[in-house]
Amino acid sequence: MFVNIIESYREVVAIVDKELIGKQFFEGKKQLDIKESFYKGENENPLPKEEVKEIMINFSKEDATFNIVGENSINCALEAGIINEEQILKIDGIPYTLILL
């Protein structure tokens, strides 16, 4: 998974499954655009699951905003306890969530 932490008023933590980088998904009028610049940032290599989970837990304590896309990333967020099943949406079968803690 790739993690990009964007500094703003609140940190935005963008997390995505590595195989989704650069892809677009459409369903009706909805679109999911997995831009490399937003989700990957300057990171060259994906992070292991345990490290991603730790980042999620730590930033959830800091009132961060999360943008999470992909099966692995969503499952990691569920395991970290920062989201629940009701918060998961899908576009063209791709799970995602946007959360503000």
C-alpha positions, -999 to +999 in steps of 0.1 A: +000+000+000+011+035-006+006+062+020+009+099+013+005+124+042-005+158+029-001+187+053-029+212+055-053+226+081-057+189+091-034+162+078-049+143+049-038+107+049-042+091+015-039+053+014-042+031-017-035-004-028-004-002-050-020-019-080-047+008-083-022+037-088-029+056-120-063+040-127-098+054-130-131+038-122-166+049-133-201+041-122-229+062-135-220+098-127-194+088-100-157+086-107-128+074-087-095+088-100-064+073-083-039+100-091-003+091-084+005+126-072-022+124-045-019+088-033+017+080-039+033+114-036+071+112-034+071+077-021+090+052-042+080+020-024+048+007-009+047+001+029+040-032+046+005-037+062+017-034+098+034+000+091+003+013+073-019+001+102+003+019+127+002+051+106-036+049+106-039+045+143-014+073+150-031+098+127-066+089+139-055+103+173-046+136+155-080+143+139-067+136+104-088+132+073-085+098+056-089+089+019-086+052+016-090+031-016-087-006-024-095-039-008-062-043+011-062-007+023-099-009+035-093-042+053-063-026+070-084+003+081-110-021+095-084-040+114-070-007+128-104+002+140-107+036+123-136+026+101-166+002+102-184-017+074-211+010+070-185+036+060-173+016+030-185+027-004-178+012-039-174+026-074-171-001-101-165-027-074-136-008-059-140-001-022-132+033-008-139+055+022-135+092+030-135+099+067-130+129+090-122+120+126 
